Amino acid sequence: MSADPLHAGTSQRSTTSPPPSGSGASAIEVRRSARRRRTVSAYREGDRTVVLIPARMSEAEEKRWVTVMLDKLAAQESKRVPGDAELADRAQRLSAQYFDDRARPSSVRWVTNQNTRWGSCTPAEGSIRLSHRLKGMPEYVIDYVLLHELAHLLVPGHGPDFWRLLEAYPRTERARGYLEGVVSADRLPHLPGARGE
């Protein structure tokens, strides 16, 4: 048991679980608090998800609540749609975190004229454009597409050096899988009677 520095005299136990193997998810840290009676909350802290629960909760309840809170966070994140200015700030943060601030775009913005690509980059101009179709997708997917385009500012083409850059982002494979799933779903034939018809 360790003391919570923000709440002196409150005992708190913390456990950290690695992400499920192959999921590309962040580590999950569960913090138990004797002061917390009924409420459960969760938030992202860097690449970690922190779930706050009452100390008296059983292991089974903890597992159930962790799943519920991860689903809630994902739903909240998918509803957030950053504007162009926020997108540019995000690109700058991602470049600093994963590329030692070497990729410096002159502009980053949403566009509505890209229906066959998720993003594009013009290295000579330093401009990055993301398809409006990404809006509403999970943040880690948008971050991956931004990193993909930022990497093109450093390495043209999709050779080994390019993919080595993207290996630094822990959710690359998960994001690529998500986008491949979206593309596959778009190719499915329209089924009569679906969607209330």
Disulfide bonds with the S-S distance in Angstrom:
none
